[in-house]
Amino acid sequence: MSERIDYAEMLEIPVSTVNVVRKKSKKKRAETDDLKDQVVKAVNERVSEGDFSEEKSEEVLSETRYAASEDLSEEYDLEEPDAAPVKVKGKFFDSKILLAQFVAVLALAATIFLTNIFWKESAINTFFAGLLNPTDQSQSVDDDRIYSQLTMGSVVSDDDITCTVSDTGVLSFTGECSVYTPCDGKIVSVTEKDGLYTVKIEHTKSFSTEISNLSTAYFAAGDKVFSTIPVGYTKGASPVSVSMFDNGNLIKSYTVNEANDIIWNV
């Protein structure tokens, strides 16, 4: 009996196993086992169909060779399509963050623009105005007391200098000495004319003092001053005048004692 007939007779024996050699694939091991089952089933079905003549044996042999061949990709599609490219999420999220920041900046700019038009006294406008145009908050005096509630001192440092008060309420003196503020406060302004300085001091919301004809001014606008520290100096060439105001009105109801301290007549 030829080898083909011998092989055909061998095929009459039900097949229980078959070796399948395949290309390397990305599929799981379970898929390879399924392929083996399919091949065994197909061979058993062909064997059970009937006679195995020499021609049939050759046909079966041919099919069996095919089944046992290494390349099964055409019939069973062992090759997987190329995997889809993996998207890099980092750049995507970075772009989302940049977009969110850009939108936030636009929203802030729009808010500032609208509040500048419709709500000029809003907190956000006040905040940005302070950044762009900083002001010295010390220029404001938060004191509701009236002038008669304050204890006054002397405006000169030399007891030999005599201070006088006119009927209009202006205190004046002439002599070389340091000049003091009558009580604590803050400098509102310092102006100069013909080499002499005028200093305006705010003590409370309603009470202020103006000292004129100083040869030298020691402080600038916004500085805090104290009654124990001189605000200026006079060489004695020109009389120095001190005027005190209550809500802008010149105060007249006061005198000075022997130590040149200011005494209220109220």
C-alpha positions as CSV (number, residue, x, y, z in Angstrom):
1,M,0.0,0.0,0.0
2,S,1.3,3.3,-1.0
3,E,2.2,6.0,1.6
4,R,-0.9,8.0,0.5
5,I,-3.2,5.0,1.1
6,D,-1.5,4.4,4.5
7,Y,-2.0,8.0,5.4
8,A,-5.6,7.9,4.3
9,E,-6.3,4.9,6.5
10,M,-4.6,6.7,9.3
11,L,-7.1,9.5,8.8
12,E,-10.0,7.1,9.5
13,I,-8.8,7.3,13.1
14,P,-10.6,10.2,14.8
15,V,-8.2,13.0,15.4
16,S,-7.8,14.1,19.0
17,T,-4.9,16.5,18.7
18,V,-3.0,18.4,16.1
19,N,0.1,20.6,16.3
20,V,-0.4,24.1,14.9
21,V,2.6,26.2,14.2
22,R,1.7,29.8,13.7
23,K,3.3,33.2,13.3
24,K,3.9,35.3,16.3
25,S,0.7,37.1,17.1
26,K,-0.5,39.6,19.6
27,K,-3.6,37.5,20.4
28,K,-3.9,35.8,23.7
29,R,-3.1,32.1,24.3
30,A,-6.8,31.3,24.5
31,E,-7.2,32.3,20.8
32,T,-4.5,29.8,19.8
33,D,-6.3,27.0,21.6
34,D,-9.5,27.9,19.8
35,L,-7.7,27.6,16.5
36,K,-6.5,24.1,17.3
37,D,-10.1,23.1,18.2
38,Q,-11.3,24.5,14.8
39,V,-8.6,22.5,12.9
40,V,-9.3,19.2,14.7
41,K,-13.0,19.6,14.1
42,A,-12.5,20.3,10.4
43,V,-10.3,17.3,9.9
44,N,-12.7,15.0,11.8
45,E,-15.6,16.2,9.7
46,R,-13.7,15.5,6.5
47,V,-12.8,12.0,7.7
48,S,-16.4,11.1,8.6
49,E,-17.7,12.1,5.1
50,G,-16.8,8.7,3.4
51,D,-14.3,6.8,1.2
52,F,-10.7,7.6,0.8
53,S,-9.7,6.8,-2.7
54,E,-6.2,7.5,-3.9
55,E,-7.5,10.7,-5.4
56,K,-9.5,11.5,-2.3
57,S,-6.6,10.6,-0.1
58,E,-4.4,13.0,-2.1
59,E,-7.1,15.7,-1.7
60,V,-7.3,15.1,2.1
61,L,-3.5,14.9,2.3
62,S,-3.3,18.2,0.5
63,E,-5.8,19.7,2.8
64,T,-4.1,18.2,5.8
65,R,-0.8,19.7,4.7
66,Y,-2.5,23.0,4.5
67,A,-4.0,22.5,7.9
68,A,-0.6,21.6,9.3
69,S,1.2,24.4,7.5
70,E,2.8,27.3,9.2
71,D,0.9,30.0,7.6
72,L,-2.7,30.0,8.7
73,S,-3.2,33.7,8.5
74,E,-5.2,33.7,5.2
75,E,-8.0,31.4,6.4
76,Y,-8.1,32.2,10.1
77,D,-6.9,35.8,10.0
78,L,-4.3,35.5,12.8
79,E,-2.8,38.9,12.2
80,E,-4.3,41.7,14.1
81,P,-4.7,45.1,12.5
82,D,-2.1,47.7,13.5
83,A,-2.9,49.1,16.9
84,A,-4.3,52.5,16.9
85,P,-1.7,55.1,17.9
86,V,-1.6,55.9,21.5
87,K,-2.6,59.5,22.1
88,V,-0.4,61.5,24.4
89,K,-2.6,63.0,27.0
90,G,-0.1,65.3,28.5
91,K,-0.2,67.8,25.6
92,F,-3.9,67.7,25.5
93,F,-4.3,68.5,29.2
94,D,-1.6,71.2,29.0
95,S,-3.5,72.9,26.2
96,K,-6.7,72.6,28.2
97,I,-5.0,74.3,31.2
98,L,-3.6,77.1,29.0
99,L,-7.0,77.7,27.5
100,A,-8.6,77.8,31.0
101,Q,-6.0,80.4,32.1
102,F,-6.5,82.4,29.0
103,V,-10.3,82.4,29.6
104,A,-9.8,83.4,33.2
105,V,-7.6,86.4,32.2
106,L,-10.2,87.5,29.7
107,A,-13.0,87.2,32.3
108,L,-11.0,89.3,34.8
109,A,-10.2,92.0,32.2
110,A,-13.9,92.1,31.2
111,T,-14.9,92.4,34.9
112,I,-12.5,95.3,35.5
113,F,-13.7,97.0,32.3
114,L,-17.4,96.8,33.2
115,T,-16.9,97.8,36.8
116,N,-14.9,100.8,35.7
117,I,-17.9,101.9,33.7
118,F,-20.8,101.0,35.9
119,W,-19.4,100.7,39.4
120,K,-16.4,102.9,40.0
121,E,-16.4,102.5,43.7
122,S,-16.2,98.7,43.7
123,A,-13.7,96.8,45.8
124,I,-11.8,95.5,42.7
125,N,-11.5,99.0,41.3
126,T,-10.2,100.3,44.6
127,F,-7.7,97.4,44.8
128,F,-6.3,97.9,41.3
129,A,-6.3,101.7,41.7
130,G,-4.2,101.3,44.8
131,L,-1.7,99.1,42.8
132,L,-1.4,101.5,39.9
133,N,-1.6,104.7,42.0
134,P,-0.4,104.0,45.5
135,T,-1.3,106.5,48.1
136,D,-0.1,107.0,51.7
137,Q,-3.0,105.9,53.9
138,S,-1.3,107.8,56.8
139,Q,-2.6,111.0,55.2
140,S,-6.0,110.3,56.6
141,V,-6.7,110.9,60.3
142,D,-9.4,108.8,61.8
143,D,-10.2,110.9,64.9
144,D,-13.6,112.3,65.6
145,R,-12.6,114.5,68.6
146,I,-13.1,118.2,68.5
147,Y,-10.2,120.6,69.2
148,S,-11.3,121.4,72.8
149,Q,-10.9,117.8,73.8
150,L,-7.2,117.8,72.9
151,T,-4.4,118.8,75.2
152,M,-2.1,121.4,73.6
153,G,1.6,122.2,74.1
154,S,4.0,124.9,73.0
155,V,5.0,125.5,69.5
156,V,8.5,126.8,70.4
157,S,11.5,125.2,72.1
158,D,12.9,128.3,73.8
159,D,11.2,129.7,76.8
160,D,12.9,133.1,76.2
161,I,10.7,133.5,73.1
162,T,7.4,135.1,73.7
163,C,4.3,134.0,71.8
164,T,1.3,136.3,71.3
165,V,-2.2,135.7,70.1
166,S,-4.0,138.4,68.0
167,D,-7.6,139.2,68.2
168,T,-8.2,137.3,65.0
169,G,-6.8,134.1,66.6
170,V,-3.3,134.0,65.0
171,L,-0.4,133.0,67.2
172,S,3.0,134.5,66.3
173,F,6.5,134.9,67.5
174,T,9.9,136.0,66.2
175,G,13.2,134.3,67.1
176,E,15.6,131.6,66.2
177,C,14.3,128.2,67.4
178,S,12.9,124.8,66.5
179,V,9.1,124.9,65.9
180,Y,6.7,122.1,67.0
181,T,3.2,121.1,66.2
182,P,0.8,122.0,69.1
183,C,-0.4,118.3,69.2
184,D,0.1,115.0,67.3
185,G,-1.1,114.8,63.7
186,K,-0.1,114.2,60.1
187,I,1.3,116.5,57.5
188,V,-1.2,117.4,54.8
189,S,1.0,119.6,52.7
190,V,4.3,121.4,52.6
191,T,4.7,124.5,50.4
192,E,7.5,126.9,49.8
193,K,7.5,130.6,48.8
194,D,10.4,133.0,48.7
195,G,12.6,130.5,50.6
196,L,10.1,130.1,53.4
197,Y,7.9,127.1,54.1
198,T,4.3,126.6,55.1
199,V,3.3,123.3,56.8
200,K,-0.4,122.2,57.1
201,I,-1.1,119.6,59.8
202,E,-4.3,117.6,60.3
203,H,-4.9,116.5,63.9
204,T,-8.5,115.2,63.8
205,K,-11.2,115.1,61.1
206,S,-12.2,118.6,62.0
207,F,-9.1,120.2,63.6
208,S,-6.0,121.3,61.8
209,T,-3.0,123.7,62.1
210,E,-1.1,125.8,59.6
211,I,2.5,127.0,60.5
212,S,4.0,129.6,58.1
213,N,7.3,131.3,57.4
214,L,9.6,128.4,58.5
215,S,13.2,128.5,57.3
216,T,13.3,124.7,57.1
217,A,10.6,122.0,57.0
218,Y,11.6,118.6,58.4
219,F,8.8,116.5,57.1
220,A,6.9,115.8,53.9
221,A,3.2,115.4,53.1
222,G,1.8,112.2,54.6
223,D,4.4,112.0,57.5
224,K,3.1,111.5,61.0
225,V,4.3,114.2,63.5
226,F,4.4,114.5,67.3
227,S,4.3,117.4,69.7
228,T,7.6,116.3,71.1
229,I,9.5,116.4,67.8
230,P,10.1,119.7,65.8
231,V,8.4,120.0,62.4
232,G,10.7,122.8,61.3
233,Y,13.2,125.5,62.1
234,T,13.2,129.3,62.0
235,K,16.2,131.5,61.8
236,G,14.3,134.4,63.3
237,A,14.6,136.7,60.3
238,S,10.8,136.6,59.7
239,P,7.9,136.2,62.2
240,V,6.4,132.7,62.3
241,S,2.6,132.5,62.5
242,V,0.5,129.6,63.7
243,S,-3.2,129.4,62.8
244,M,-5.6,126.7,64.0
245,F,-8.9,125.7,62.3
246,D,-12.1,124.0,63.3
247,N,-13.8,122.7,60.1
248,G,-12.0,125.3,58.2
249,N,-12.9,128.2,60.6
250,L,-10.1,130.0,62.3
251,I,-10.2,129.3,66.1
252,K,-10.0,132.4,68.3
253,S,-11.0,131.1,71.7
254,Y,-7.5,130.3,73.2
255,T,-4.6,132.0,74.9
256,V,-1.0,131.0,75.8
257,N,0.5,130.8,79.3
258,E,4.0,131.7,80.5
259,A,5.4,128.4,79.1
260,N,3.8,129.3,75.7
261,D,1.4,126.3,76.1
262,I,-1.9,126.8,74.3
263,I,-4.9,127.0,76.6
264,W,-8.5,126.7,75.3
265,N,-11.0,129.3,76.5
266,V,-14.0,126.9,76.4
